Amino acid sequence: MGRGNYYASGDYAAQWYVEYEPNILEEAFREIEERFPSFHKQDKWIRRDSHVLLANNLFYIGIADNEHTIAVFLSSKDDDVTDGLAAQHFGTYKKGILNILLSFFDEVYVPTSSWTSQKIQSI
């Protein structure tokens, strides 16, 4: 069974589903910002459902309502000039964010289709 149906936008995009725990989310995002210093705090919306909390020249990182959980997303900005750089950095950001989420949350899920997801134990 799935954890919701939010899907991040962008040519290079990933999302993970976690339980909504505001204090833990805040700590996790602080850790993301420390691990990846090119990201800076933001408070803006892209699309109507994606709240950006961190951004750099290539990507947005944020949260979105995902039915009974919160989606944490990584979305590229899709600029023709920076797409090559986004492709180079995507894997590093994706793995790093997942590691951080696993260190803060007991359960982290990744989508496997529109309405299904799989629990990630470790990488």
PAGU-654320 format. One record per residue: x, y, z of N, C-alpha, C in turn; residue number from 1; residue in three letters. Coordinates in steps of 0.1 Angstrom, whole numbers, plus 5000, padded with zeros to 4 digits. Last residue first. Layout:
residues N
+------+------+------+------+------+------+------+------+------+-----+-----+
|  n_u |  n_v |  n_w | ca_u | ca_v | ca_w |  c_u |  c_v |  c_w |   n | res |
+------+------+------+------+------+------+------+------+------+-----+-----+
|    X |    Y |    Z |    X |    Y |    Z |    X |    Y |    Z | NUM | Ala |
...
+------+------+------+------+------+------+------+------+------+-----+-----+
This chain:
residues 123
+------+------+------+------+------+------+------+------+------+-----+-----+
|  n_u |  n_v |  n_w | ca_u | ca_v | ca_w |  c_u |  c_v |  c_w |   n | res |
+------+------+------+------+------+------+------+------+------+-----+-----+
| 5209 | 5023 | 5033 | 5215 | 5023 | 5019 | 5229 | 5018 | 5019 | 123 | Ile |
| 5180 | 5010 | 5049 | 5193 | 5016 | 5049 | 5198 | 5016 | 5035 | 122 | Ser |
| 5152 | 5008 | 5045 | 5158 | 5005 | 5058 | 5171 | 5012 | 5059 | 121 | Gln |
| 5123 | 5022 | 5031 | 5138 | 5021 | 5030 | 5144 | 5018 | 5044 | 120 | Ile |
| 5093 | 5009 | 5020 | 5101 | 5014 | 5031 | 5115 | 5012 | 5029 | 119 | Lys |
| 5077 | 5021 | 4991 | 5084 | 5010 | 4997 | 5092 | 5016 | 5008 | 118 | Gln |
| 5044 | 5026 | 4977 | 5057 | 5031 | 4981 | 5064 | 5019 | 4989 | 117 | Ser |
| 5018 | 5035 | 4953 | 5025 | 5026 | 4962 | 5039 | 5031 | 4966 | 116 | Thr |
| 5005 | 5051 | 4935 | 4999 | 5049 | 4948 | 5006 | 5039 | 4957 | 115 | Trp |
| 5024 | 5054 | 4913 | 5015 | 5065 | 4917 | 5009 | 5063 | 4931 | 114 | Ser |
| 5053 | 5036 | 4926 | 5043 | 5039 | 4915 | 5034 | 5050 | 4920 | 113 | Ser |
| 5070 | 5039 | 4946 | 5073 | 5028 | 4936 | 5064 | 5029 | 4924 | 112 | Thr |
| 5085 | 5064 | 4966 | 5074 | 5059 | 4958 | 5079 | 5048 | 4948 | 111 | Pro |
| 5099 | 5055 | 4998 | 5101 | 5061 | 4985 | 5090 | 5055 | 4976 | 110 | Val |
| 5100 | 5063 | 5033 | 5094 | 5056 | 5022 | 5098 | 5063 | 5009 | 109 | Tyr |
| 5112 | 5058 | 5065 | 5114 | 5066 | 5053 | 5109 | 5057 | 5041 | 108 | Val |
| 5110 | 5056 | 5099 | 5105 | 5051 | 5087 | 5106 | 5061 | 5076 | 107 | Glu |
| 5124 | 5071 | 5119 | 5123 | 5056 | 5120 | 5119 | 5050 | 5106 | 106 | Asp |
| 5145 | 5098 | 5110 | 5132 | 5092 | 5110 | 5133 | 5077 | 5111 | 105 | Phe |
| 5172 | 5106 | 5110 | 5162 | 5113 | 5118 | 5149 | 5106 | 5120 | 104 | Phe |
| 5186 | 5090 | 5092 | 5192 | 5093 | 5106 | 5182 | 5100 | 5115 | 103 | Ser |
| 5171 | 5092 | 5069 | 5172 | 5079 | 5077 | 5178 | 5080 | 5091 | 102 | Leu |
| 5177 | 5118 | 5062 | 5163 | 5114 | 5066 | 5163 | 5101 | 5074 | 101 | Leu |
| 5204 | 5115 | 5055 | 5200 | 5124 | 5066 | 5186 | 5120 | 5071 | 100 | Ile |
| 5202 | 5097 | 5033 | 5210 | 5094 | 5045 | 5206 | 5102 | 5057 |  99 | Asn |
| 5187 | 5114 | 5015 | 5181 | 5101 | 5020 | 5189 | 5097 | 5033 |  98 | Leu |
| 5206 | 5134 | 5011 | 5193 | 5137 | 5017 | 5187 | 5124 | 5023 |  97 | Ile |
| 5226 | 5119 | 4998 | 5229 | 5126 | 5010 | 5216 | 5129 | 5018 |  96 | Gly |
| 5214 | 5109 | 4974 | 5219 | 5100 | 4984 | 5221 | 5107 | 4998 |  95 | Lys |
| 5207 | 5135 | 4962 | 5197 | 5124 | 4965 | 5202 | 5115 | 4976 |  94 | Lys |
| 5232 | 5147 | 4959 | 5222 | 5153 | 4968 | 5211 | 5143 | 4972 |  93 | Tyr |
| 5245 | 5129 | 4942 | 5251 | 5132 | 4955 | 5240 | 5138 | 4964 |  92 | Thr |
| 5227 | 5129 | 4920 | 5230 | 5116 | 4927 | 5235 | 5119 | 4941 |  91 | Gly |
| 5229 | 5156 | 4911 | 5217 | 5150 | 4915 | 5219 | 5138 | 4924 |  90 | Phe |
| 5252 | 5167 | 4899 | 5250 | 5168 | 4914 | 5238 | 5160 | 4919 |  89 | His |
| 5250 | 5163 | 4871 | 5262 | 5159 | 4878 | 5260 | 5158 | 4893 |  88 | Gln |
| 5225 | 5175 | 4865 | 5227 | 5160 | 4863 | 5239 | 5155 | 4871 |  87 | Ala |
| 5231 | 5201 | 4871 | 5221 | 5195 | 4879 | 5223 | 5180 | 4877 |  86 | Ala |
| 5249 | 5206 | 4850 | 5254 | 5207 | 4864 | 5244 | 5199 | 4873 |  85 | Leu |
| 5232 | 5205 | 4828 | 5243 | 5196 | 4829 | 5249 | 5195 | 4843 |  84 | Gly |
| 5213 | 5226 | 4834 | 5209 | 5212 | 4834 | 5220 | 5202 | 4835 |  83 | Asp |
| 5219 | 5253 | 4832 | 5224 | 5246 | 4843 | 5220 | 5231 | 4844 |  82 | Thr |
| 5207 | 5263 | 4809 | 5221 | 5266 | 4811 | 5227 | 5257 | 4822 |  81 | Val |
| 5180 | 5256 | 4811 | 5188 | 5250 | 4800 | 5203 | 5252 | 4802 |  80 | Asp |
| 5168 | 5247 | 4841 | 5173 | 5258 | 4834 | 5182 | 5252 | 4823 |  79 | Asp |
| 5155 | 5232 | 4863 | 5153 | 5230 | 4849 | 5156 | 5243 | 4841 |  78 | Asp |
| 5157 | 5229 | 4890 | 5151 | 5241 | 4886 | 5149 | 5241 | 4870 |  77 | Lys |
| 5149 | 5197 | 4905 | 5158 | 5206 | 4897 | 5150 | 5218 | 4892 |  76 | Ser |
| 5140 | 5189 | 4938 | 5135 | 5192 | 4924 | 5145 | 5201 | 4917 |  75 | Ser |
| 5133 | 5168 | 4964 | 5144 | 5175 | 4957 | 5140 | 5177 | 4943 |  74 | Leu |
| 5110 | 5167 | 4992 | 5114 | 5166 | 4978 | 5127 | 5173 | 4974 |  73 | Phe |
| 5092 | 5149 | 5014 | 5104 | 5157 | 5013 | 5108 | 5156 | 4999 |  72 | Val |
| 5058 | 5147 | 5023 | 5068 | 5144 | 5012 | 5080 | 5154 | 5014 |  71 | Ala |
| 5043 | 5135 | 5051 | 5049 | 5146 | 5045 | 5059 | 5141 | 5034 |  70 | Ile |
| 5012 | 5116 | 5053 | 5026 | 5118 | 5056 | 5030 | 5131 | 5050 |  69 | Thr |
| 4987 | 5112 | 5043 | 4989 | 5110 | 5058 | 5004 | 5111 | 5062 |  68 | His |
| 4989 | 5133 | 5018 | 4979 | 5125 | 5024 | 4982 | 5123 | 5039 |  67 | Glu |
| 5012 | 5150 | 5018 | 5012 | 5138 | 5010 | 5002 | 5128 | 5017 |  66 | Asn |
| 5024 | 5183 | 5014 | 5014 | 5174 | 5020 | 5013 | 5162 | 5011 |  65 | Asp |
| 5059 | 5188 | 5011 | 5046 | 5189 | 5005 | 5037 | 5179 | 5013 |  64 | Ala |
| 5090 | 5206 | 5013 | 5081 | 5196 | 5018 | 5067 | 5198 | 5010 |  63 | Ile |
| 5123 | 5208 | 4996 | 5112 | 5213 | 5004 | 5103 | 5202 | 5009 |  62 | Gly |
| 5147 | 5222 | 4976 | 5144 | 5211 | 4986 | 5133 | 5216 | 4994 |  61 | Ile |
| 5157 | 5228 | 4943 | 5149 | 5232 | 4954 | 5148 | 5220 | 4963 |  60 | Tyr |
| 5188 | 5234 | 4924 | 5177 | 5226 | 4930 | 5169 | 5234 | 4941 |  59 | Phe |
| 5207 | 5253 | 4914 | 5203 | 5241 | 4906 | 5190 | 5234 | 4911 |  58 | Leu |
| 5214 | 5272 | 4932 | 5213 | 5276 | 4918 | 5207 | 5265 | 4909 |  57 | Asn |
| 5194 | 5262 | 4960 | 5207 | 5267 | 4955 | 5204 | 5271 | 4940 |  56 | Asn |
| 5172 | 5262 | 4988 | 5175 | 5262 | 4974 | 5189 | 5266 | 4971 |  55 | Ala |
| 5147 | 5251 | 5012 | 5161 | 5254 | 5008 | 5162 | 5254 | 4993 |  54 | Leu |
| 5119 | 5250 | 5012 | 5126 | 5255 | 5024 | 5141 | 5258 | 5022 |  53 | Leu |
| 5090 | 5253 | 4993 | 5105 | 5252 | 4992 | 5110 | 5258 | 5005 |  52 | Val |
| 5062 | 5234 | 4990 | 5068 | 5245 | 4998 | 5083 | 5243 | 4999 |  51 | His |
| 5039 | 5226 | 4967 | 5053 | 5223 | 4970 | 5060 | 5235 | 4977 |  50 | Ser |
| 5014 | 5230 | 4956 | 5016 | 5221 | 4967 | 5030 | 5218 | 4972 |  49 | Asp |
| 5013 | 5246 | 4934 | 5005 | 5250 | 4945 | 5006 | 5241 | 4957 |  48 | Arg |
| 5046 | 5254 | 4923 | 5033 | 5247 | 4921 | 5024 | 5251 | 4933 |  47 | Arg |
| 5064 | 5265 | 4950 | 5064 | 5262 | 4936 | 5053 | 5253 | 4934 |  46 | Ile |
| 5067 | 5290 | 4975 | 5059 | 5279 | 4969 | 5062 | 5278 | 4954 |  45 | Trp |
| 5092 | 5297 | 5000 | 5084 | 5301 | 4988 | 5077 | 5288 | 4983 |  44 | Lys |
| 5115 | 5304 | 5016 | 5102 | 5303 | 5021 | 5093 | 5307 | 5010 |  43 | Asp |
| 5149 | 5292 | 5022 | 5138 | 5298 | 5013 | 5125 | 5297 | 5021 |  42 | Gln |
| 5183 | 5291 | 5030 | 5169 | 5290 | 5034 | 5160 | 5298 | 5024 |  41 | Lys |
| 5206 | 5275 | 5006 | 5202 | 5286 | 5016 | 5187 | 5285 | 5018 |  40 | His |
| 5232 | 5253 | 4996 | 5217 | 5256 | 4998 | 5215 | 5267 | 5009 |  39 | Phe |
| 5259 | 5250 | 4998 | 5254 | 5258 | 4987 | 5239 | 5261 | 4988 |  38 | Ser |
| 5264 | 5232 | 5019 | 5264 | 5246 | 5022 | 5260 | 5255 | 5010 |  37 | Pro |
| 5252 | 5204 | 5028 | 5253 | 5210 | 5015 | 5252 | 5225 | 5016 |  36 | Phe |
| 5253 | 5200 | 5056 | 5260 | 5191 | 5047 | 5262 | 5197 | 5033 |  35 | Arg |
| 5236 | 5221 | 5065 | 5250 | 5220 | 5069 | 5258 | 5211 | 5060 |  34 | Glu |
| 5212 | 5215 | 5053 | 5218 | 5228 | 5050 | 5233 | 5228 | 5054 |  33 | Glu |
| 5207 | 5191 | 5065 | 5208 | 5192 | 5050 | 5216 | 5204 | 5046 |  32 | Ile |
| 5203 | 5199 | 5091 | 5214 | 5190 | 5088 | 5217 | 5191 | 5073 |  31 | Glu |
| 5180 | 5214 | 5089 | 5192 | 5221 | 5093 | 5205 | 5213 | 5090 |  30 | Arg |
| 5163 | 5194 | 5082 | 5166 | 5204 | 5072 | 5178 | 5212 | 5076 |  29 | Phe |
| 5163 | 5180 | 5106 | 5167 | 5173 | 5094 | 5171 | 5184 | 5083 |  28 | Ala |
| 5151 | 5199 | 5123 | 5165 | 5194 | 5126 | 5171 | 5188 | 5113 |  27 | Glu |
| 5125 | 5201 | 5111 | 5134 | 5212 | 5112 | 5149 | 5209 | 5114 |  26 | Glu |
| 5116 | 5174 | 5115 | 5118 | 5180 | 5102 | 5127 | 5192 | 5102 |  25 | Leu |
| 5115 | 5174 | 5143 | 5124 | 5166 | 5137 | 5127 | 5170 | 5122 |  24 | Ile |
| 5094 | 5193 | 5147 | 5107 | 5195 | 5153 | 5118 | 5187 | 5146 |  23 | Asn |
| 5072 | 5181 | 5132 | 5078 | 5194 | 5129 | 5092 | 5196 | 5134 |  22 | Pro |
| 5066 | 5153 | 5118 | 5070 | 5157 | 5131 | 5078 | 5170 | 5129 |  21 | Glu |
| 5049 | 5133 | 5098 | 5050 | 5147 | 5100 | 5053 | 5150 | 5115 |  20 | Tyr |
| 5069 | 5106 | 5084 | 5058 | 5111 | 5093 | 5060 | 5126 | 5096 |  19 | Glu |
| 5078 | 5108 | 5049 | 5081 | 5106 | 5064 | 5069 | 5111 | 5072 |  18 | Val |
| 5089 | 5099 | 5017 | 5078 | 5102 | 5026 | 5081 | 5099 | 5040 |  17 | Tyr |
| 5108 | 5116 | 4992 | 5107 | 5106 | 5002 | 5096 | 5110 | 5011 |  16 | Trp |
| 5117 | 5122 | 4958 | 5109 | 5125 | 4970 | 5109 | 5113 | 4979 |  15 | Gln |
| 5134 | 5138 | 4931 | 5132 | 5127 | 4940 | 5123 | 5131 | 4952 |  14 | Ala |
| 5144 | 5148 | 4899 | 5136 | 5150 | 4910 | 5135 | 5137 | 4918 |  13 | Ala |
| 5152 | 5164 | 4872 | 5160 | 5156 | 4882 | 5152 | 5158 | 4895 |  12 | Tyr |
| 5133 | 5178 | 4859 | 5140 | 5168 | 4851 | 5148 | 5159 | 4861 |  11 | Asp |
| 5104 | 5184 | 4879 | 5117 | 5187 | 4875 | 5123 | 5175 | 4867 |  10 | Gly |
| 5084 | 5177 | 4909 | 5086 | 5181 | 4895 | 5100 | 5183 | 4892 |   9 | Ser |
| 5074 | 5149 | 4929 | 5082 | 5161 | 4927 | 5083 | 5164 | 4912 |   8 | Ala |
| 5042 | 5138 | 4937 | 5054 | 5136 | 4929 | 5061 | 5149 | 4927 |   7 | Tyr |
| 5021 | 5124 | 4961 | 5028 | 5135 | 4957 | 5040 | 5131 | 4948 |   6 | Tyr |
| 5004 | 5103 | 4971 | 5006 | 5104 | 4956 | 5014 | 5117 | 4952 |   5 | Asn |
| 5007 | 5079 | 4997 | 5002 | 5091 | 4991 | 5006 | 5092 | 4977 |   4 | Gly |
| 5018 | 5055 | 5004 | 5019 | 5065 | 5014 | 5013 | 5079 | 5009 |   3 | Arg |
| 5004 | 5023 | 4995 | 5012 | 5035 | 4993 | 5011 | 5045 | 5005 |   2 | Gly |
| 5008 | 4988 | 5000 | 5000 | 5000 | 5000 | 5009 | 5012 | 5000 |   1 | Met |
+------+------+------+------+------+------+------+------+------+-----+-----+
